[in-house]
Amino acid sequence: MTKLKGTVAGAGYFSRYQYEAWSRIPEVEICALYNRSEFRAREIQKQFVITRYYGDFRQMIDTEAPDFVDIVTPPETHFEMCDYAASKGVAVICQKPLAPTYDLSLSLVETVRKRGVRFMVHENFRWQPWYREIKGLLEAGVLGRVSHLYFRMRTGDGWSDDAYRARQPFFREYPRLLIYETGVHFIDTFRYLLGEIETIYCKLHRLNPDIKGEDAGQVFFGFRGGATAIWDANRYNESNDSNPRYTFGEMRIDGQKGHLELDSQGHITIKRLGEPPYRHPYRHEDRGFAGDCVYAIQRHFVDCLLGNRQVESTGEDYLQNVRVVEACYESARSGQGINLLTYVR
């Protein structure tokens, strides 16, 4: 069996999902990790039995000469790390947000492309099993032509005066939070399900005065194919679910033949016009993060490396998400709708 030699940069909260997923992919051996904090790195190293730790990213790449590197560090570090790894011919999978701004994201993508290495953005929401299943149902024509998608999100992790400190404290300092950090996931997922976005209208709010960025809002999307969508999101108020981070909310999709609903437990219910609703059977489990989507995307990345195939979530495709993110903020600032066909940043 071909074995890929991998390295990882980062040892923060979310990285544990990625280390755990790599440990279940038999074609991968994570041989080393880098992190600024040695204490955190040693915890990860011990938990996942990783041989070597480095306090210098470049030294890790030079010494290990890996097949790929998984970058799980803050956005402001991504350009330098991606550029250096790519300059050494190392394939890269990099967490989102790709960079703090669109211009930096564009520069990063262009730089890595010129290096000629395989590059993938770790945009994992579209790999949640319910979205893969719903995509198949839509392609099979179960609902006919889709007219509208509605998603309601209430994570309830942002209402206290110490909101986000325990898990991701840097969220408190982000000047842009809801769309930049969370909304981009749904923008990518909606594009995956319904195609390219053409029009946007966005209203944003900050409900918790102890953080810097927005934590609630509503976004209206118009799609090239004629469908519309509303993302009604709020990190401040709570849902009634014991695990609001499994599906992150509830979704309904309407089509000419009927509708489907995704609930917070991952169940998909389909109702054709004039017929009773029924539960659609498919496999999903509460493992890892949000239906084990981290494992799914990393499995895809490895399969593409071994099979010399193009990945989903290329840098070029991810730039479309960032462009929509910027348009959301411009709409919220101006109070006007944005047409992406004519939108100039």
N, C-alpha and C positions, 0 to 999 in steps of 0.2 A: 504494500500500500504506500502510495506517495505521501510523504509527511511534509507539511509546510512549516517552516520555522517562523514563528511570530514573536513580536515584542509589543508591549503596551506602554503608553505614556499616560500617567495619571493614576491616582489612587483615592479619588474622592467618592462621595456617596454613590453616584450612579455607576461608577466603574465596576462595582462588585457584580452587577448584573452581567456585565460584559466578560469579566474573568470567569464567572460561573458558566456562562454559555460556551466560551472557548473550551472549557474543561470537558464538555460533552461532545465535542467535535473530534473524532478520532484521527482525522487527517491533519490536525494542528497540534503543535507543541509550542506553548508560550514559554520561551526560554529565559526571558529577562523583562524587567519593568523599570521605568524611570518615574521618579516623582521628586518634587522639591523637598517635601517633608519625608525624611527617612523613617520616622516613627510610623506614619501611615503606610508607607511602602512595605515596611517589615511585617506589618499585620497582614497585608494582602499576600505577601510572599509566603508567609507561613500557612495561611488559610488555603491557598491554591497551589502550594508546593512548586513555586517558581524558583529556579536555580539561582539567578543573579539579580542584584539590584544595582542601579546606577543613579548617581546624583547629577549626571550630565547627559542630556539627551543625545548630543552629537557623539559622545563617546560610546553610548549604547549602540547607535546605528553603525558606527565605524567598527566596533569590536565584534558585534554579533553578526553583521552582514545578513540581516533577516530577509525572508521573502516578503514580509509585510509588516507594517506597524499600525496599531490601533491607537488613535489619538483621542484621549478622553480628558483633556485639559481645558482651561477656560478659553473662550473665543479669541482673546487678544494674543494668545500664544500660537494659534493655529498656523498663521502664515509662515513664520520662521520654521516651525517643525515640519510642515508639509513640504516646504521648499527644500529643506535640507535632505529629508528622506528621499524625495523624488530625485534630487541631484545625484543620489547614490544608487538610483535604479530600484528603490524599494517601493512596492505597492502600498497605498495608503487607504485606510478607512477612517474617517474623521467625524467626530461628533458635531452636531449642530448646537447653537448657531455657528455657522462656518466662520464668521468674522463679525466685529461690531457694526460694520456699515456695509451697504451695498457695494460701494467702490472697492473696499478692501476684499470683499467676497469675490468680486469680479477679477481683481488682480490675482488673488490666490488661484482661482480656477484657471486663468490663462497661464499662470506660471507653471502649474503642475501639468497642464496639457502640453506645453512646450517641452517638458521633460520626457514626455512619452510613456509615463507609467500608468498602471491601472489605479483609478481614484474613485472612491465611493463616499458619499455623505451618509452618515449613520442616521438616516431618517426612518425610524422604526415603526411609527404609528401605522403606516400602510401595511405593515407586516402583521398586525394584530389579526388573529384568525377569522374574526367576524368580518373584517373588511375584505380579506381574500375571498371568503365565501360569498359575500354580497356582490363583489365584482363579478364572480362567475354567474350569479343569478341574473344580474343585469345584462351581461353579455348573452345569456341564454334567452333573453326576452321575457322573463317571467313577469315583469311589470309593464312590458311594452315601453314606449317612449317615456322617459322620466320627465316630470314637470317640476318637481320641487323636492328639496331635501331640507330637513330641519334638525338641528342638533342643539340640545340643552346640556350645558356643563355647569356643575356646582361642586367644586372640590372641597370647599370648606377648610382649607389649610392656611387661609390668609387673614383671619379676622382678629387674632389676639395681638397684644402689644409686642409679643416675641415671635410673630409670624415668620415661618421659614427658617428660624435659627437652627433648629435641631437637624434638619435634613439638607437644606441648600441656602445657607445664610446670605450668600451673595445676591439672592433674589431681592433682598431688602434695599440694595444699593443700585439696582438696575434703574436707569432713568426711564426705560421702556420695558415693560414686563409682560403684560398679557398677550399682546400680539407677537412681540419679538421672541419670547421664550416658548409660549404655549400655542398661540394661534398658528404659528408656522406649521406645526404638526397637522392641524386640521386643514389648512390651506393645501398642503401636499396631499392629504388624504382625499379631500374633495376633488382635487385635480385628477387623482388616480381613479376615482369613481365616475366623475362626470365630464372630464376633459378640461380644456383651457378656460380660464376666467377672463372675461372681457370688461365687466363693470363692477364697481365696488362703492358701497356707501357704508360709513363706519361711525359709530358713536362710542366714545370711551369715557370711563369714569375711574376715579381713585376713591375707594371706600375706606381703606385703612390709612389714616393719616400718618402712621409710623413707618410707612415705606415710601420710596421715591416715585415708583412707576404706577401705571394704571393696573387695576386688578379686576375690572368688570367692563363689559361692553357688549354691543351687538354689531354684527357685520352682515350686510346683505351682499350676496354675490350673484352676478349674472354670467352665464356660461355661453360659450360660442355655439353650443348645440341648442340653445333656447331654454334650458332649465335654469332655475334659480335656487338659491340656498340661503339659509339664515343660520349663523352661528351665534347662539345666545349663551354667553360665557361669563362666569363669575367665580373667582377664586376665594371670595370673601364668605359668602353664604354657604350653608351646608346642605347636603342632600339627606335623604332618609336612609341611605344605604350604608351597610357596615363597611363596605370597601368601595368608596367612590372612585378609586384609581384603577379599578379593573377595566372598565370600558370608558371611564371618565365622563359618562353621561348616557343620555338616551337619544336615539335617532329615529326619525321616520322619513321614508322616501315614498313619494306618490308618483304613480305612473298611469298611463292610459288604461291598463288592465287591472289596476288595484294598487295596493301599497304593502310595504313591509315595515316592521318596527324592530329595532334593536334595543333591548333593555339593559339595565346596569349589570345584570348577571351574565351577559353574553348570549342570551337567547334571541333567536330570530323568529318572528312571527309574520306569516304572509297571509294576506286577505285579498283574494281576487274579487272583483266587483260582483255583487249578487251572490257570493258564496261565503260560507262560514270561515273564520280564520283557523289556521293550523300552525303548529310549531314545526319549524323546518329543522330536521336533524343534521348535525355536523359535529366535528370533533373540536373541542377547545377545553383548556384546563387552566386553572389558576396556579400557574407555575412561573417562576422568574418574574419578569415585569410584563403586566398587561397582556396576559394570554401567551406568554413566552415569545413575544415578538422580537426580543433581542437575539435569542437563539435563531429564530427564523431568518433574520436579516444577515447574521453572521454565517449561517449555513449557506445562504445564497451567495455571499461574497466568496467563500471558499470554493463553492461549486464553479463559479465563474472564473476564478483563478486557475483551477485545475483543468477546466474545460475550455479555457481561452475564449470566454464569452463576455459580451458586454453586460455590465451590471445595471440594475435599476438605480435610481437616485444618483445619476452622474452629477458632476459639478455643474455642467451646463444646465441640466434640468433643475437643479436646486436653485440656480439663479432666478428662475421664474418664480419660485416661492418667495425669494427675498424681494423681488420687484413688487409682488402683491403686498407683502408686509409694508414696504415703504409707501405704497399707495393707500393702504389702510390708515397710516398715520397722517398722510396728507389730507385724506378725506375728513378725518376727525379734527384736524387743525382748521381746515377751511370751512367745514360744514357743508361741503359740496360732494356730489358723486364724482367718481373718477372713471374715465374710460381708458383702459390700458392700451388701446390701439393708438391713442394720441398722447398718452401720459409721458411727459418728459420730466425727469427728476431735476 
